[in-house]
Structures are given as C-alpha cells and as structure tokens.
C-alpha cells in the first residue's frame, strides 16, 4: 500500500489504497495478543508497557524522519521509505519470532473469579473503552499537520517534532507505569484508571486553549503521552483478565 501511493495521483485510487492499508493495520493488536500469549500473568502489565514503548519509539522516530524527508527530499520519498521498512520488518518477524503452537493456555487469571454475570458485562465495557480511547488518541492526528501549519506556522520538521513528542513521553513512561501496576496488583487498576482517564481528558482540553502557542502545544503533547502510556496498556491488561 505504501509503494502503491507512488504510482497514482487520483484521489479515488488513493482512497482505495488507504482502505486496503487499513485492512492490514491490526499489527499492534496482533502484537499485544502475541505478547500476552507468551507472557506470564504476573508481569503482563510490564510487558504491555514495553510494547507500548516500542510503538512510541516508532511514533517518535517516524514523524521526525518523515518531517526531515519531506522538507529536505520530497514527499514521494516518504512512501519509498515506508514501503521498504514494512517489507524488511515482515521478513524479520517471519524469521525471528518463536511460534506459540503447542503452548498450553495459562491458568485463568484472578479476575475470572468474578461471577458470570459480572464477566459478561465487563468484556463489552472494556472493548468499548479501548475503542473510544483509540478514537480519542487518533482523532486529532488526521488534521494535526494542518493545525500546526495553519495555527502554529510550523515547518514540516517542527511538525514532526511536535507529533513525535507524545512518543517520547510514552517511550519513557510506559515501562514505569507497567512496573508500578504490576507491583500494585489488579485491584489498583480500578482505582487509578478513572483518574488517569480524567487527566488525559483535561490534557486534551488544554490543547484547545493554547491557540497559537508552539511551546504550549509541545508541553501538552508531552503530557498527553504520559497518560497514554498508562491507560492503553491497562485497558488491554484488563481485557486479558476478563476474556
């Protein structure tokens, strides 16, 4: 899909290519399921935190590299680099990742001690929470470059820096949150998760109030990453406990 973008300027074809790309965009969810499958229950929050850090590393390096490529080479080069990277990673994963075939299922976790009626309602609620969290996370991304160009008058490289700043926070804080909640235990998640979600909501609202402040935007993006580093891994860990 990345390479196909090089060979068309037709908006309809580009839209179809993007739809095809979206069909294969479940790699992060698959990686989370694989990591949980291969991990002992007493450290799964830390593992999910590390995985979130890996995603953040891509979110950090991708915009920085993309901004520099767009500014100093051209936009077509972005698709060349993207296509080659995807192909290289696919080959590497096929050769390196161990198979989980034959693994016995881990014993049911402590959360399954819930009554059947509680478990029945918990799973849809957690899935809905994950879906809405992803909407909140990704909704500003579509127009973020337009926002930085129109309101902040940022260069492509500066836009990349602003976009990547959230990844910096996730990269730093996700493992720390994971260790914290692995020590605290699953019972602590129910106490802390609403507070973290409220903090994330307030941070997003701050973004609406900074108007044309470049440094204010940078601060909000960094703070937003701190909360993202916590609540997405926590929601996925709760999904494992309830599934």
C-alpha positions as CSV (number, residue, x, y, z in Angstrom):
1,X,0.0,0.0,0.0
2,X,2.9,2.4,0.8
3,X,4.5,1.7,-2.5
4,X,1.2,1.9,-4.4
5,X,0.9,5.5,-3.3
6,X,3.8,6.4,-5.6
7,X,2.0,5.4,-8.8
8,X,-1.2,7.4,-8.6
9,X,-2.4,11.0,-8.1
10,X,-6.1,10.0,-8.4
11,X,-7.9,10.7,-5.1
12,X,-10.3,7.8,-5.6
13,X,-7.5,5.4,-6.1
14,X,-5.6,6.8,-3.2
15,X,-8.7,6.4,-1.0
16,X,-8.9,2.7,-2.1
17,X,-5.3,2.1,-1.4
18,X,-5.7,3.7,2.1
19,X,-8.7,1.3,2.7
20,X,-6.5,-1.7,1.7
21,X,-3.8,-0.4,4.1
22,X,-6.4,-0.2,6.8
23,X,-7.3,-3.8,6.3
24,X,-3.8,-4.7,7.4
25,X,-3.5,-2.2,10.1
26,X,-4.0,-4.6,13.0
27,X,-0.4,-5.3,13.6
28,X,-0.3,-3.6,17.0
29,X,-3.3,-5.5,18.3
30,X,-1.8,-8.8,17.0
31,X,1.5,-8.0,18.7
32,X,-0.4,-7.3,22.0
33,X,-2.2,-10.6,21.8
34,X,1.0,-12.4,20.9
35,X,2.9,-10.8,23.8
36,X,0.1,-11.7,26.3
37,X,0.0,-15.2,25.0
38,X,3.8,-15.7,25.5
39,X,4.0,-13.9,28.9
40,X,3.4,-15.0,32.5
41,X,0.4,-13.3,34.1
42,X,2.4,-11.7,36.9
43,X,4.3,-9.4,34.5
44,X,1.9,-8.8,31.7
45,X,1.4,-5.1,32.5
46,X,5.1,-4.5,32.3
47,X,5.3,-6.4,29.0
48,X,2.4,-4.3,27.6
49,X,4.2,-1.2,28.8
50,X,7.3,-2.2,26.9
51,X,5.3,-3.0,23.8
52,X,3.7,0.5,24.2
53,X,7.2,1.9,24.4
54,X,8.1,0.1,21.2
55,X,5.0,1.6,19.5
56,X,6.0,5.0,20.9
57,X,9.6,4.6,19.5
58,X,8.1,4.3,16.1
59,X,5.8,7.3,16.8
60,X,8.9,9.2,17.8
61,X,11.2,8.3,15.0
62,X,8.6,8.2,12.2
63,X,7.4,11.8,12.4
64,X,11.0,13.1,12.9
65,X,12.3,11.2,9.9
66,X,9.2,11.9,7.9
67,X,9.4,15.6,8.6
68,X,13.0,15.7,7.6
69,X,12.5,13.7,4.4
70,X,9.5,15.8,3.4
71,X,11.4,19.0,4.0
72,X,14.8,18.1,2.5
73,X,14.0,15.4,-0.1
74,X,10.3,15.2,-1.2
75,X,7.0,13.7,-0.3
76,X,7.3,10.7,-2.7
77,X,10.4,9.6,-0.8
78,X,8.2,9.0,2.3
79,X,6.3,6.2,0.5
80,X,9.6,4.6,-0.7
81,X,11.0,4.5,2.8
82,X,7.7,3.4,4.3
83,X,7.3,0.5,1.8
84,X,10.9,-0.7,2.2
85,X,10.6,-0.6,6.1
86,X,7.4,-2.6,6.0
87,X,8.9,-5.3,3.8
88,X,12.0,-5.5,5.9
89,X,10.1,-5.9,9.2
90,X,7.8,-8.5,7.7
91,X,10.8,-10.7,6.6
92,X,12.5,-10.2,10.0
93,X,9.4,-11.2,12.0
94,X,8.9,-14.4,9.9
95,X,12.5,-15.4,10.7
96,X,12.8,-14.3,14.3
97,X,9.6,-14.7,16.3
98,X,9.1,-18.1,18.0
99,X,5.9,-19.9,17.4
100,X,3.3,-20.2,20.1
101,X,2.0,-23.5,18.7
102,X,1.6,-26.2,21.4
103,X,1.6,-23.8,24.3
104,X,-0.9,-24.7,26.9
105,X,-3.2,-22.0,27.9
106,X,-2.2,-20.1,31.0
107,X,-4.4,-20.8,34.0
108,X,-7.3,-18.5,34.3
109,X,-6.3,-15.2,36.0
110,X,-7.6,-13.9,39.2
111,X,-10.2,-11.7,37.5
112,X,-12.1,-14.7,36.2
113,X,-13.1,-15.3,39.8
114,X,-15.9,-12.8,39.0
115,X,-19.4,-14.1,38.8
116,X,-20.5,-15.0,35.2
117,X,-22.9,-12.0,35.0
118,X,-20.1,-9.6,36.0
119,X,-17.7,-11.1,33.5
120,X,-20.4,-10.9,30.8
121,X,-20.8,-7.2,31.2
122,X,-17.1,-6.5,31.8
123,X,-15.8,-7.6,28.4
124,X,-18.1,-5.4,26.3
125,X,-17.3,-2.4,28.5
126,X,-13.6,-2.9,28.2
127,X,-13.8,-3.3,24.5
128,X,-15.9,-0.1,24.2
129,X,-13.3,1.7,26.4
130,X,-10.5,0.5,24.2
131,X,-12.3,1.6,21.0
132,X,-13.2,5.1,22.4
133,X,-9.6,5.5,23.8
134,X,-8.2,4.8,20.3
135,X,-10.7,7.3,18.8
136,X,-9.6,9.9,21.2
137,X,-6.0,9.1,20.5
138,X,-6.2,9.1,16.7
139,X,-8.9,11.7,16.0
140,X,-6.5,14.8,16.3
141,X,-3.8,13.0,14.2
142,X,-5.7,13.3,10.9
143,X,-5.6,17.1,10.9
144,X,-2.6,17.7,13.1
145,X,-0.3,18.7,10.3
146,X,-2.9,21.2,9.1
147,X,-3.3,22.6,12.6
148,X,0.5,23.1,13.0
149,X,0.8,24.7,9.6
150,X,-2.3,27.0,9.9
151,X,-2.2,27.9,13.6
152,X,1.4,27.4,14.7
153,X,3.1,28.2,11.3
154,X,5.4,25.2,11.9
155,X,7.8,23.8,9.3
156,X,7.4,20.1,8.3
157,X,10.4,19.3,10.6
158,X,8.8,21.1,13.5
159,X,5.5,19.4,12.9
160,X,7.4,16.1,13.1
161,X,8.9,17.1,16.4
162,X,5.6,18.1,17.8
163,X,4.0,14.9,16.6
164,X,6.9,12.8,18.0
165,X,6.9,14.5,21.4
166,X,4.0,12.3,22.5
167,X,6.0,9.3,21.6
168,X,8.9,10.5,23.8
169,X,6.6,10.5,26.8
170,X,5.1,7.1,26.0
171,X,8.6,5.7,25.5
172,X,9.8,6.9,28.9
173,X,6.7,6.3,31.0
174,X,5.0,3.1,29.7
175,X,7.5,0.7,31.3
176,X,7.4,2.8,34.5
177,X,3.6,2.6,34.6
178,X,3.8,-1.1,33.9
179,X,6.1,-1.9,36.8
180,X,4.0,0.3,39.1
181,X,0.8,-1.6,38.4
182,X,2.4,-5.0,38.4
183,X,3.6,-4.2,42.0
184,X,0.2,-2.7,43.0
185,X,-1.8,-5.6,41.5
186,X,-5.0,-5.7,39.5
187,X,-7.2,-4.3,42.3
188,X,-5.3,-0.9,42.0
189,X,-6.2,-0.6,38.3
190,X,-9.9,0.1,39.1
191,X,-8.8,2.9,41.4
192,X,-6.3,4.6,39.2
193,X,-7.7,4.1,35.7
194,X,-10.6,6.7,36.1
195,X,-8.1,9.3,37.5
196,X,-5.8,8.7,34.6
197,X,-8.6,9.0,32.0
198,X,-9.7,12.2,33.6
199,X,-6.2,13.6,33.5
200,X,-6.0,12.6,29.8
201,X,-9.3,14.4,29.1
202,X,-8.2,17.6,30.8
203,X,-4.9,17.5,28.9
204,X,-6.8,17.2,25.6
205,X,-8.9,20.2,26.6
206,X,-5.8,22.2,27.3
207,X,-4.8,21.7,23.6
208,X,-8.0,23.6,22.6
209,X,-7.0,26.5,24.8
210,X,-3.4,27.1,23.8
211,X,-4.4,28.6,20.4
212,X,-1.1,29.6,18.6
213,X,1.5,28.8,21.2
214,X,4.2,26.5,19.8
215,X,5.7,25.7,23.2
216,X,2.3,25.3,24.8
217,X,1.5,22.7,22.1
218,X,4.8,20.9,22.8
219,X,4.0,20.8,26.6
220,X,0.5,19.4,26.0
221,X,1.7,16.8,23.6
222,X,4.4,15.6,26.1
223,X,1.8,15.5,29.0
224,X,-0.7,13.7,26.8
225,X,1.9,10.9,26.2
226,X,2.3,10.4,30.0
227,X,-1.4,9.4,30.3
228,X,-1.5,7.4,27.0
229,X,1.5,5.4,28.4
230,X,-0.8,4.3,31.2
231,X,-4.3,3.8,30.2
232,X,-4.0,1.9,26.9
233,X,-1.8,-0.9,28.4
234,X,-4.1,-1.0,31.4
235,X,-7.2,-1.5,29.3
236,X,-5.5,-4.3,27.3
237,X,-4.4,-6.0,30.5
238,X,-8.0,-5.8,31.8
239,X,-9.1,-7.3,28.5
240,X,-6.9,-10.3,29.2
241,X,-8.3,-10.7,32.7
242,X,-11.9,-10.6,31.5
243,X,-11.6,-12.6,28.3
